[in-house]
Amino acid sequence: MAAGRAAQDDPMPGGAPGDDATACPWVRPGPGLRGRRRDLYLGLSMAALALLSVVLSNSMGSFPLGPPPPWPEQLAWAVAVGLPLIWRRTHPEISTSVLAAVFIAAQLRSSPETMVSSASLFIAVYSLGAWGRDRRLAARIRIGVIAAMFTWLAIAVGLSIASQQSEFPGATGPISPLFAAAVATVLLNGAYFLLAYLLGNRTWTSALRQHELEVQAEELRRSRAENAERAVNQERVRIARELHDVVAHHVSVMGVQASASRRVMDKDPATAKTALAAVEQSARTAVDELRRMLGVLRNAGATDGALGYGLEQVDSLLQGARDAGLAVEYTVYGTPVPVPESVSQAGYRIVQEAMTNTIKHARASAVDIRIRYLRREVEVEVTDDGRSVPFAVPARSPAGLGLIGMRERVAAHDGSLEVGARAGGGFQVRARFPITQAGAPGDTRLPVVPA
């Protein structure tokens, strides 16, 4: 019964019993306050049961080991075989060693109490296997205790046989009574100690597996948290990129138109009025795009396709550039074919960002937009004739948000991006996106006009 209580106190999930993991760096944590309190109750209970066993043995006159010592000594041995269990999990090595020594000493003194002391020894050996911090030391102590017990058993059986000589009344079996008694004693004690040893190992292995599961669960939780944070950051970058593309383009056009209106307000009211109308239209377009974009962000099931822009809508960007005073050329080479929606949107945004930089920084008079549908890729190119000082301007430098956004869009589709000043003056942005479209033009690596 006591052994059952001890086993229930330690979690022991199902699984095959494990061997001592002598090389395992993990050290099983000691019991908490509740566990130490239970061990205290267990040790006191076993001592009380041992005292009761002494009283019952003396009352029945049952002294299997011979004439017993005086009453006070019997009671002292009874208490001594129970109290070491108080430290069975906090100091299992000491508890098991002390209890084994007390067990042998009590039998040497012919203490009549054997039942409770045997149960206590079983619990101690089990606890050392289940809670020993140093696995090598725990294994050595248990093996040493078992060897000492079998040595004492051999001595006790030899003394018993010598004292009883051949007195086995009623023995009728086919083998010698002495041999049968020795074999039965060895088998019984072998099963007793083997069970305590393996049960302790199994409990420790189960605790190790539980620890590994907790570590894996914590790693999984941390990984999920990192992935969630990464997803949030990516979404923030995407929102920032979209806001930059929408706001920067239209605000740049509005700024140019407002500046032009201010300069001609007194000399040419009609032109100023036209410029202000363009400002108004750009503002409305920006608001509409922002509204659509925010609608997509609010709707978890929506896709970027709900924004309604792509390569087919590039010509809608041209009026703003013309209103800003630029001469705009827009040419499509090859036969337009359906391309993935994300590629179409990325191409549109690159044209928009390139034109925004031209309007804001290049001081150009002309801009040329070319879209080429090639055999396995679609190419977007925007060139201007502005001043070749783009990298002195933050928005057109490698660290600028606009070019970072371009590179991210192209990289997301395994494309390539060329950005830089042209040899003959001006600035060029060229992006290529690979496509796998069954209806793509059969030929046609179209000639690229030199920049």
N, C-alpha and C positions, 0 to 999 in steps of 0.2 A: 504493500500500500504506500509506504513512504517513497519507494522508488517511483511509483506512478505519479505521485504528487510532484516529485522533482522533475520528472520528464515533462509534465504539463506546464511547469513554470518556465521552461525553455521552449521557444518556438521551434518546431521540427517539421517543416514542410515535407511533402512526399519526395521521394527520390532514392536512389540507391545509396547506401552508406559510402562515404568517401574515406580515403586514406588520409593520414596526416599530411597536410601541405607544409612540409618543413621549410620549403623555400619561399612560401608565400609571405610577402612583406606586410600584409594586413594584420592588424592586431585588434582582436575583438574588444570593443569597449566594455568596461565593467558595468555591473548592474546599477541602476539608479537607486534613489532612496526607497522606492517601493520594493525593488528587488532585494535590497539589503534587509528590509523589514521582514520580508517573507522568509529569508534565510534565518533570521533570528528566531522566528516562530517555529521553523522546521527544527533547528537545533534544540530548542527547549522542549519541543514535542517529543523528539526522539529520546532525549534524556529522561523525560517523564515516563515514556513507554518502557524504557530500560529499567527504571526503578520498579515499575509495576511488574515487569517480568521477573525481577529478583524476588519480589514478595511472593508471586505465584509459585516460582520454582521451590522456594523454601517451604511454602505451605504444602506443596504436593510431595516434598521430599525427593524431587527430581534433581540429581546431581550427576549429569552425564560425564563430567570430566574428573570426577572424584570428589573427595571431601572438600567442601568449600572453605574459603577463608572467613574470618569474623565478619559480622554484619556490617560494621562501618566500612570495611574494605570493599565488600561486595557493592555497597551503595556508591562508593567512590568510583569503582570501575564502571558502574552503570552510567553515572553522570559523565564520565570521561569519554564514553563511546558516542555520546550525542552532541556535546557542546562543540567539537571541532567543525560540525556542519554549519555553524553560524558564519564561518568564513569560507564556505565552499566555493563561492564565486569571486570574492574579492582577493583571496589568497589560496587558490585551489592547490598549489604545490605543497604549501605548509599543512593545510587541512588534511590532505590525503596522507602525507607522510606521518603526521602525528597520529591520525586515527588508525593507520596500519600498525604502528608500534604499540598503541594502546590495546588493539585487538589481540596481538600475539602475547603481550604481557598479561592481559586478563586471563587468557586461556592457560598460560603457564602457571598462574595462581589458582587455576581451577574455578574461576568465577562461573556460577551456574547460568548466567545470562548469555545466550548465544544467538537467539533469533533476531533481536533488535540490533545487536552489534554487527551481524552479517548484513542486514539491510543498510545500516549506516556505511559500512565499507563499500557496498555496491554503489550507493549514492555518491560517495567521495571519489571513487575511480571514474564513474560517469562524469561528474562535475569537472574533474581535471581534464578529461578529454574534450568536454564541451566549452570550457572557459579558460583553458591554459593559454597565457599570452605567448610564451615561448614554446613553439610546437615541438622542438627537439627535446627540450627539458621535460615537457609534459609526457612525451612518449617514453623517455628513459625512466622517469619516476614510476609510471604505470607498469612498465615491464619489470622494473625492480621490485615493486610491491607484489606483482603476481608471482615472480620467481621466489620471493621470500615466503609468500603464503604457501606455495607448493612445497618448498623446503620444510616449512613448519608442519605441513600436512603429512609429508613423508615421515617426519620424526614422530608425530603424534600417532599415526597409524602403526608405525613400528612398535612404539611403546605399548599401544593398546593390544596389539597382537601378542606381544611378549607377555603381557599381564594376563590375558585371557587364554593364552596358549591355543588349544584347539577346541574351545567350548563354543560350538555352533549347534545347539540342540535343534533337531528337526530339519537339518540341512539334507536335501535329497537330490540336488541338482547334479548335472554331469561333470561340473568342474569343481575345483577346490574351493571351499568356502572362503579361505583366506584370499585367494586370487580374485574371486568374485567381489569380495568386499573392497579390495584395493581398486579394482577397475571401476566399480560403481562410484566410489568416492572421487576418483580422478575425473570421471566423466561429468559428475554433478558439479564439481568445482570448476572444471574447464568450461562448461557451458555458462556458469555463473560469471566468471571473469571475462570470457569472450563477449558475452552480451553487454556487460558494462563498458568494455573497451570500444566495441563497434558502435554502440548507441551514443557514446560521447563524441566519437568522430563524426557520426552522421549529423548530430546536432550542430557541431562546429561548422561543418561543410554547408549545412542549410543556412546558417547565419552568414557565412561568407557569400553565398549566392544571393541572399537577400540584400546584403550590402552592395554587391555588384549591380543588382537591379535598381537600387536606389541611386547609385552613381550614374547609371545609364539614363534613368528617368530625369535626373537633374541636368545631365548633358543635353538630353532631348528638349527639356524645358528651356534651357539657355539658348539652344540652337533655334528653337521656335521664336523666342523673344528677339534674337538677333535678326532672324529672317523678317519678322514683322517690322522691326525698326528699319531694316534695309528697304523693305517695301514702302514704308512711309517716306523715307528719304528720297527714294526714286520717284514716288508720286509728287513730292514737293518739287523736285527738279523738273519733272514733266510740266507741272502747273506753272512754275516760273518760266520755263521755256515758252509755253504757249502764250502766257501773258506778255512776255517780252516781244514775241513775234507779232501778236495782235496790236498791242499798244504802241510799240516803237514805230511800226510802219505808218500807222494812221496819224500818230502825233507828229511824226517827222513831216508828213505831207501837210498837215494842218499848220505847222510852224512856218514852212516855206510859204504857203499861201497867205498866212496872216502877215508875214513880213512883206510880201509883194503888195498886198492890199494897203499896208501902212505907207509904203513908199509912193504909191500912185493915187492915194486917196484924194489929194487936192487937185492933181493934174488930170487924172483920168478916172472919174467916178465910176464909169461903166465897167472898166477893167477891175477896179477895186470891188465892185459889186459881184462880178463873176468869181473873183478870188474868194470872197467871203462865202459865196454859195458853195464853192468847192470845200471850204473849211467845214461848212454845215454838213455837207454830204459825207465827208470823211468821218466826222464825229458820229453821225448816225450809223454808218457802216461799222465803225469800231464798237459802238454800243451793241449792235446786232450780233457781231461776232462774239463779244464778251458774254452776251446773254446765252447764245447757243453753247459756248464752251462751259459756262457754269451749269447749264442744264445737264450736259453730259457728266460733269463731275458729281452732280447731286444724284444722278440716276446710276445706281451700281450696275444695272444690267445694260447700260448703253455703251456704245463703242465710239471711237473717234470718228467713224463714218457719219455720225449724227451731226458733226460740225459742218458738213456740206462743202468741203473744199478739196481740191486735188489739181492735177495737171490740167484738167479741162477748164478750170476756172482761172488759169494764169492771166488770161486777157483782161480779167476784171481788175487786175492790179495796174494795168497800163495807164488808165485815165488819170490816176493820182500822180504818176510820174510825169505825164504830159502837162497836167495842171501845175506841176512844180517847175515847168519850163524846160523839160528834157525832150530831146528828139528820141523817140522810142522806135526801135525795130524789133519785131517779134516774128520768128520764123520757126516752123515745125518741119523737120526733115524726116523722111521715111513715112511709112504708113502707120498712123496711130493704132495701137492695139491695146486691148484691156490689160492693165497691169495691176498687181496687187494694190489694194486700197491703201495700205500703209506706205507703200513706195510712192504712190501718187500724192499722198498728203505730205510726205517728206520732201518731194520735189517742189511742191507748191511753196512750202515754208522756206526752202532754201532760196527760191527766186524772190520771195517777199523780203527775206533778211538781206539779200544782196542789194536789192533796190533801195531798201531803207538806208543801208550804209552809203550807197551812192548819193542819195538825196541829202543825207546829213553831213557827210564828210568829204566827198570826192571833188566837189565844185566842178562837176562834169556838165557837159552840154548835150551829151548823147549817151544812150544806153542800148545795148543790143542783147536781146534774150533769144536763145536758141534751144529748142528741145529736139533731140535726135533719138529716134526709135531704131535701135540697132538690132542685130540678130539675137544677142543674148543679154542685152542691157539697154537701159534707157539713160540718156545723158542730158543733163541740164547745165547750161552755160550762160553766165551773165557777165558781160564786159562793159566797161565805160571808158571814157576818154579823159577822166579827171586827172588830178595831180598824183604823181607816184609817191605819195608820202603816207600810205595807209597805215603802216605799222607805228606811226607816231601818235595815232589816235586810239584811245583805249578801246572803243567799240570795234575796231578792226584789227586789234592786236591779238596774238595767240591767247592772251588771258582774258579777252573780252567775252562777254556772255554770248554775243551773237555768233562768233566763230566757234565757241565751245558747243553751242546748240547745234550748229551745222555738223560738226564732227560727230557728235553723239547720234544725230539722225542718220548719217551715212554709215557709221560703224554698226548701228543696230541692224542694218540690212546688208552687211558684209560688202559695202561699196567702197569707193575711193573718192577723195576730195583733194582738189588742187586749188589753192588760194594764194594769190600773190600779184605783184606788180608786173605789168607787161613790158617787154623790152622797148616797144615804141611809145610807151606812155599809157597811162590808165591802169585799171585794175581788173582782174579776172577771177571769177569763181566758177569752177567746173566740178560737177559731181556726177559720178556714174553709179548706177544701181543695177546689179545683176537681176535678170528676170528669167523665168522658165515658162514661157508662154507658147502654147502649141501653135498659135496663130501669128507668131512673130514674123517679121519680114524675112524672106528667105535669103536675102543676099546680105546684106547690105551693110557692109561696114562703110558707111557714107564718109566721104572726105570731110575732115574737120578744117574749117577755115582757120588759117594761122592767126594767132592773137596779135 
